[in-house]
């Protein structure tokens, strides 16, 4: 990612797709409840807010290293969310 703007877009798109996947599972799988999807969506929104707050934090000493850490955290959280959705049966 060449810019912070692109990182923000990627976070928005990927986490949005993850929420969409949770909604699809609600429609397809009988074992998934609306409450389960709502709690999952709330968690995704919290991560989204947290990541954007970290990106917008201009008071860090080494901005490039900080942004790289945010990217890693984003990737880890996204993988975790996908694993959670995949575990619903």
Secondary structure, DSSP 8 states (H G I E B T S, - for coil): ---HHHHHHHHHHHHHHHHHHHHHHHHH-TT--HHHHHHHHHHHHHHHHHHHHHHH----SSHHHHHHHHHHHHHHHHHHHHHHHHH--
